[in-house]
Amino acid sequence: MELMKLEIITPTGVIYDADIKQVTLPGKDGEFGVLPQHASLVSLLESGLIEIEAEKSKLSVVIDSGYVKVSENKVVCLVDGAVALDGADNDISHALDEAQKLMKSVENSNAAIATAKKLDNMKSSI
């Protein structure tokens, strides 16, 4: 199985750095997926959810905005703020609260409103 490297970087440091199978990103012109050997590109990222599929796990990361650089074997996301929703610390509710705060900080974005509603639904199902 072919993998690619994904890095998600905020002003406070790297929050994700691992090999993955695929990633779905909230692009300025809509959501798009990236697989290994993808054509190179640079794009703006909107507020929303990055969905990551690794070899044995899935992870979601809420971001507020940023840029992505895609090459054949690597994806680098430079974002202003991010909250991982992996539940590894057994406090998914806290992570969802943090993600909702992040989304509310950019309320003027339609994508942020849609993501906040999606997070409300996720929190209700816990």
GROMACS elastic network, one bead per residue, 0.5 to 0.9 nm:
[ bonds ]
;  ai    aj funct       b0    kb
    1    21     6  0.79918   500
    1    55     6  0.87954   500
    2    20     6  0.87079   500
    2    21     6  0.69383   500
    2    35     6  0.89545   500
    2    36     6  0.65651   500
    2    37     6  0.88822   500
    3    19     6  0.59032   500
    3    20     6  0.53500   500
    3    21     6  0.50117   500
    3    22     6  0.78387   500
    3    35     6  0.81358   500
    3    36     6  0.59499   500
    3    54     6  0.84831   500
    3    55     6  0.83798   500
    3    73     6  0.76298   500
    4    18     6  0.83050   500
    4    19     6  0.52798   500
    4    20     6  0.54714   500
    4    21     6  0.65258   500
    4    22     6  0.77506   500
    4    35     6  0.76494   500
    4    36     6  0.53744   500
    4    37     6  0.81492   500
    4    72     6  0.78650   500
    4    74     6  0.54319   500
    4    75     6  0.75473   500
    5    17     6  0.71831   500
    5    18     6  0.56838   500
    5    20     6  0.61769   500
    5    21     6  0.88590   500
    5    36     6  0.87730   500
    5    73     6  0.62757   500
    5    75     6  0.61875   500
    5    76     6  0.82494   500
    6    16     6  0.72293   500
    6    17     6  0.56654   500
    6    18     6  0.56443   500
    6    19     6  0.61281   500
    6    20     6  0.66578   500
    6    23     6  0.83122   500
    6    52     6  0.89254   500
    6    73     6  0.88495   500
    6    74     6  0.58926   500
    6    76     6  0.59481   500
    6    77     6  0.78752   500
    7    14     6  0.71131   500
    7    15     6  0.76886   500
    7    16     6  0.53671   500
    7    18     6  0.68866   500
    7    19     6  0.89508   500
    7    74     6  0.80024   500
    7    75     6  0.63340   500
    7    77     6  0.61139   500
    7    78     6  0.83910   500
    8    13     6  0.87246   500
    8    14     6  0.59623   500
    8    15     6  0.57467   500
    8    16     6  0.50442   500
    8    17     6  0.67026   500
    8    75     6  0.84427   500
    8    76     6  0.60674   500
    8    78     6  0.61724   500
    8    79     6  0.72671   500
    8    82     6  0.85388   500
    9    12     6  0.78601   500
    9    13     6  0.56899   500
    9    15     6  0.59359   500
    9    16     6  0.71972   500
    9    17     6  0.87155   500
    9    76     6  0.75964   500
    9    77     6  0.60656   500
    9    79     6  0.61598   500
    9    80     6  0.84107   500
    9    81     6  0.86944   500
    9    82     6  0.86194   500
   10    13     6  0.52090   500
   10    14     6  0.61872   500
   10    15     6  0.71480   500
   10    77     6  0.84889   500
   10    78     6  0.60527   500
   10    79     6  0.51524   500
   10    80     6  0.55563   500
   10    81     6  0.58228   500
   10    82     6  0.70663   500
   11    14     6  0.83403   500
   11    78     6  0.83320   500
   11    79     6  0.76238   500
   11    80     6  0.64571   500
   11    81     6  0.76268   500
   12    15     6  0.86623   500
   12    81     6  0.86731   500
   14    17     6  0.70516   500
   15    82     6  0.79498   500
   15    83     6  0.85350   500
   15    84     6  0.80406   500
   16    84     6  0.87314   500
   18    54     6  0.82128   500
   19    54     6  0.68134   500
   19    55     6  0.81166   500
   19    74     6  0.88222   500
   20    23     6  0.75477   500
   20    35     6  0.88271   500
   20    36     6  0.86639   500
   20    52     6  0.72074   500
   20    53     6  0.60300   500
   20    55     6  0.63214   500
   21    34     6  0.89040   500
   21    35     6  0.65901   500
   21    36     6  0.70879   500
   21    52     6  0.80000   500
   21    53     6  0.56801   500
   21    54     6  0.52532   500
   21    55     6  0.62821   500
   22    33     6  0.71382   500
   22    34     6  0.56951   500
   22    36     6  0.71017   500
   22    51     6  0.85220   500
   22    52     6  0.62547   500
   22    53     6  0.53891   500
   22    54     6  0.70820   500
   23    32     6  0.84663   500
   23    33     6  0.56770   500
   23    34     6  0.53860   500
   23    35     6  0.69179   500
   23    50     6  0.70049   500
   23    51     6  0.56648   500
   23    53     6  0.61761   500
   23    54     6  0.86646   500
   23    75     6  0.88147   500
   24    31     6  0.68387   500
   24    32     6  0.55887   500
   24    34     6  0.63173   500
   24    49     6  0.81681   500
   24    50     6  0.56779   500
   24    51     6  0.50681   500
   24    52     6  0.65774   500
   24    53     6  0.86999   500
   25    30     6  0.84702   500
   25    31     6  0.55654   500
   25    32     6  0.54550   500
   25    33     6  0.61963   500
   25    34     6  0.79404   500
   25    45     6  0.73773   500
   25    46     6  0.87657   500
   25    48     6  0.81011   500
   25    49     6  0.68953   500
   25    51     6  0.68240   500
   25    52     6  0.88402   500
   25    68     6  0.87169   500
   26    29     6  0.82518   500
   26    30     6  0.60689   500
   26    32     6  0.66495   500
   26    33     6  0.89849   500
   26    44     6  0.87389   500
   26    45     6  0.56635   500
   26    46     6  0.55894   500
   26    47     6  0.69452   500
   26    48     6  0.56783   500
   26    49     6  0.63141   500
   26    50     6  0.65434   500
   26    63     6  0.88998   500
   26    65     6  0.89533   500
   26   111     6  0.83615   500
   27    31     6  0.51870   500
   27    32     6  0.65333   500
   27    43     6  0.67650   500
   27    44     6  0.59486   500
   27    46     6  0.55947   500
   27    47     6  0.86386   500
   27    48     6  0.88065   500
   27    67     6  0.86900   500
   27    68     6  0.86471   500
   28    31     6  0.78949   500
   28    43     6  0.72975   500
   28    44     6  0.53575   500
   28    45     6  0.52520   500
   28    46     6  0.52000   500
   28    47     6  0.88280   500
   29    32     6  0.88477   500
   29    44     6  0.84509   500
   29    45     6  0.86638   500
   29    46     6  0.85358   500
   30    45     6  0.89792   500
   30    46     6  0.84231   500
   34    37     6  0.86330   500
   34    38     6  0.62437   500
   34    39     6  0.89738   500
   34    70     6  0.81156   500
   34    75     6  0.83800   500
   35    38     6  0.57280   500
   35    72     6  0.85533   500
   35    73     6  0.88717   500
   36    71     6  0.86876   500
   36    72     6  0.60522   500
   36    73     6  0.58213   500
   36    74     6  0.78806   500
   37    40     6  0.86697   500
   37    71     6  0.74837   500
   37    73     6  0.60208   500
   37    74     6  0.88344   500
   38    41     6  0.87101   500
   38    70     6  0.73930   500
   38    71     6  0.65818   500
   38    72     6  0.50199   500
   38    73     6  0.77469   500
   39    70     6  0.73670   500
   39    71     6  0.63599   500
   39    72     6  0.60685   500
   40    69     6  0.75292   500
   40    70     6  0.51112   500
   40    72     6  0.62667   500
   41    68     6  0.80761   500
   41    69     6  0.59358   500
   41    70     6  0.51687   500
   41    71     6  0.67658   500
   42    67     6  0.72090   500
   42    68     6  0.56416   500
   42    70     6  0.62566   500
   42    71     6  0.88984   500
   43    66     6  0.87274   500
   43    67     6  0.57309   500
   43    68     6  0.53967   500
   43    69     6  0.67403   500
   43    70     6  0.85127   500
   44    65     6  0.77554   500
   44    66     6  0.59895   500
   44    68     6  0.64210   500
   45    48     6  0.82789   500
   45    63     6  0.86434   500
   45    64     6  0.83201   500
   45    65     6  0.53351   500
   45    67     6  0.51948   500
   45    68     6  0.67220   500
   45    77     6  0.84868   500
   45    78     6  0.89708   500
   45    79     6  0.80592   500
   46    63     6  0.79354   500
   46    64     6  0.66659   500
   46    66     6  0.68692   500
   46    67     6  0.85978   500
   46   109     6  0.81222   500
   46   111     6  0.68671   500
   46   112     6  0.79786   500
   47    62     6  0.76440   500
   47    63     6  0.55090   500
   47    66     6  0.81743   500
   47   103     6  0.71134   500
   47   106     6  0.75107   500
   47   109     6  0.72442   500
   47   110     6  0.86847   500
   47   111     6  0.58851   500
   47   112     6  0.52194   500
   47   113     6  0.89791   500
   47   115     6  0.78837   500
   48    61     6  0.83983   500
   48    62     6  0.56926   500
   48    63     6  0.55488   500
   48    64     6  0.64209   500
   48    65     6  0.78060   500
   48   103     6  0.77895   500
   48   111     6  0.60695   500
   48   112     6  0.58419   500
   48   113     6  0.88955   500
   48   114     6  0.80758   500
   48   115     6  0.55672   500
   48   116     6  0.84690   500
   49    60     6  0.64479   500
   49    61     6  0.56646   500
   49    63     6  0.62441   500
   49    64     6  0.88191   500
   49   115     6  0.69254   500
   50    59     6  0.82761   500
   50    60     6  0.56126   500
   50    61     6  0.50588   500
   50    62     6  0.62347   500
   50    63     6  0.72794   500
   51    58     6  0.74191   500
   51    59     6  0.60393   500
   51    61     6  0.65665   500
   51    62     6  0.87761   500
   52    57     6  0.83750   500
   52    58     6  0.56134   500
   52    59     6  0.51176   500
   52    60     6  0.60667   500
   52    61     6  0.80114   500
   53    56     6  0.78800   500
   53    57     6  0.61853   500
   53    59     6  0.66178   500
   53    60     6  0.88729   500
   54    57     6  0.52295   500
   54    58     6  0.59729   500
   54    59     6  0.79945   500
   55    58     6  0.83825   500
   58    86     6  0.80024   500
   59    84     6  0.74605   500
   59    85     6  0.65559   500
   59    86     6  0.54583   500
   60    83     6  0.86332   500
   60    84     6  0.60951   500
   60    85     6  0.53032   500
   60    86     6  0.65994   500
   61    82     6  0.64669   500
   61    83     6  0.55574   500
   61    85     6  0.57224   500
   61    86     6  0.80593   500
   61    99     6  0.85460   500
   62    81     6  0.82801   500
   62    82     6  0.54237   500
   62    83     6  0.52267   500
   62    84     6  0.63642   500
   62    85     6  0.74792   500
   62    99     6  0.60238   500
   62   100     6  0.87579   500
   62   102     6  0.79392   500
   62   103     6  0.80330   500
   62   115     6  0.83389   500
   63    66     6  0.80445   500
   63    79     6  0.67276   500
   63    80     6  0.74754   500
   63    81     6  0.56491   500
   63    83     6  0.66874   500
   63    84     6  0.88120   500
   63    99     6  0.80619   500
   63   102     6  0.75110   500
   63   103     6  0.78170   500
   64    79     6  0.70358   500
   64    80     6  0.63392   500
   64    81     6  0.56653   500
   64    82     6  0.66776   500
   64   102     6  0.65399   500
   64   103     6  0.63987   500
   64   105     6  0.81171   500
   64   106     6  0.68415   500
   64   112     6  0.76308   500
   65    78     6  0.84785   500
   65    79     6  0.55527   500
   65    80     6  0.59147   500
   65    81     6  0.73242   500
   65    82     6  0.88532   500
   65   106     6  0.88356   500
   66    77     6  0.71240   500
   66    78     6  0.54674   500
   66    80     6  0.60176   500
   66    81     6  0.85377   500
   67    76     6  0.82765   500
   67    77     6  0.57821   500
   67    78     6  0.52575   500
   67    79     6  0.64041   500
   68    75     6  0.69541   500
   68    76     6  0.55861   500
   68    78     6  0.62406   500
   68    79     6  0.84002   500
   69    74     6  0.81684   500
   69    75     6  0.57988   500
   69    76     6  0.52477   500
   69    77     6  0.65534   500
   69    78     6  0.84506   500
   70    73     6  0.80018   500
   70    74     6  0.60783   500
   70    76     6  0.65589   500
   70    77     6  0.86550   500
   71    74     6  0.52516   500
   71    75     6  0.62977   500
   71    76     6  0.87298   500
   72    75     6  0.82795   500
   79    82     6  0.70362   500
   81   102     6  0.73726   500
   82    99     6  0.76535   500
   82   102     6  0.76078   500
   83    95     6  0.68680   500
   83    96     6  0.83276   500
   83    98     6  0.68003   500
   83    99     6  0.56592   500
   83   102     6  0.79342   500
   84    87     6  0.83284   500
   84    95     6  0.70337   500
   84    96     6  0.88267   500
   84    99     6  0.80545   500
   85    88     6  0.83810   500
   85    92     6  0.65752   500
   85    95     6  0.58787   500
   85    96     6  0.68573   500
   85    99     6  0.81133   500
   86    89     6  0.80143   500
   86    90     6  0.87859   500
   86    92     6  0.71613   500
   86    95     6  0.83233   500
   87    90     6  0.50928   500
   87    91     6  0.58573   500
   87    93     6  0.84155   500
   87    95     6  0.76015   500
   88    91     6  0.75312   500
   88    92     6  0.79046   500
   89    92     6  0.74204   500
   90    93     6  0.86123   500
   91    94     6  0.54214   500
   91    95     6  0.66031   500
   91    96     6  0.88583   500
   92    96     6  0.61158   500
   92    97     6  0.85977   500
   92   123     6  0.84557   500
   92   126     6  0.85783   500
   93    96     6  0.50873   500
   93    97     6  0.62545   500
   93    98     6  0.87305   500
   93   123     6  0.66278   500
   93   126     6  0.78389   500
   94    97     6  0.50600   500
   94    98     6  0.62980   500
   94    99     6  0.86248   500
   95    98     6  0.50859   500
   95    99     6  0.61370   500
   95   100     6  0.86086   500
   96   100     6  0.60870   500
   96   101     6  0.86059   500
   96   119     6  0.66324   500
   96   120     6  0.82303   500
   96   122     6  0.81995   500
   96   123     6  0.67684   500
   97   100     6  0.51023   500
   97   101     6  0.62973   500
   97   102     6  0.86932   500
   97   119     6  0.87269   500
   97   123     6  0.86419   500
   98   101     6  0.51166   500
   98   102     6  0.62810   500
   98   103     6  0.87446   500
   99   102     6  0.50175   500
   99   103     6  0.62552   500
   99   104     6  0.86396   500
   99   116     6  0.80592   500
   99   119     6  0.77787   500
  100   103     6  0.50547   500
  100   104     6  0.61145   500
  100   105     6  0.86535   500
  100   115     6  0.84776   500
  100   116     6  0.58045   500
  100   117     6  0.89690   500
  100   119     6  0.69042   500
  100   120     6  0.80653   500
  101   104     6  0.50573   500
  101   105     6  0.63119   500
  101   116     6  0.89034   500
  102   105     6  0.52587   500
  102   106     6  0.71880   500
  102   112     6  0.89608   500
  103   106     6  0.55346   500
  103   107     6  0.64480   500
  103   109     6  0.89415   500
  103   112     6  0.53722   500
  103   113     6  0.72853   500
  103   115     6  0.73327   500
  103   116     6  0.61005   500
  104   108     6  0.86544   500
  104   112     6  0.73684   500
  104   113     6  0.78788   500
  104   116     6  0.75790   500
  105   108     6  0.86431   500
  105   112     6  0.89411   500
  106   109     6  0.61669   500
  106   112     6  0.65229   500
  106   113     6  0.86403   500
  107   110     6  0.75955   500
  107   111     6  0.88281   500
  107   112     6  0.60512   500
  107   113     6  0.63508   500
  108   111     6  0.88308   500
  108   112     6  0.75511   500
  108   113     6  0.79574   500
  109   112     6  0.51272   500
  109   113     6  0.65148   500
  109   114     6  0.88317   500
  110   113     6  0.51238   500
  110   114     6  0.62921   500
  110   115     6  0.86310   500
  111   114     6  0.51203   500
  111   115     6  0.61057   500
  111   116     6  0.85501   500
  112   115     6  0.50676   500
  112   116     6  0.60384   500
  112   117     6  0.85988   500
  113   116     6  0.51115   500
  113   117     6  0.63004   500
  113   118     6  0.86826   500
  114   117     6  0.51895   500
  114   118     6  0.62850   500
  114   119     6  0.87267   500
  115   119     6  0.61355   500
  115   120     6  0.85964   500
  116   119     6  0.50091   500
  116   120     6  0.62036   500
  116   121     6  0.87124   500
  117   120     6  0.50127   500
  117   121     6  0.63652   500
  117   122     6  0.87211   500
  118   121     6  0.51384   500
  118   122     6  0.62909   500
  118   123     6  0.87054   500
  119   123     6  0.60879   500
  119   124     6  0.85321   500
  120   123     6  0.51188   500
  120   124     6  0.61649   500
  120   125     6  0.87701   500
  121   124     6  0.50908   500
  121   125     6  0.64200   500
  122   125     6  0.53261   500
  122   126     6  0.68086   500
  123   126     6  0.54099   500
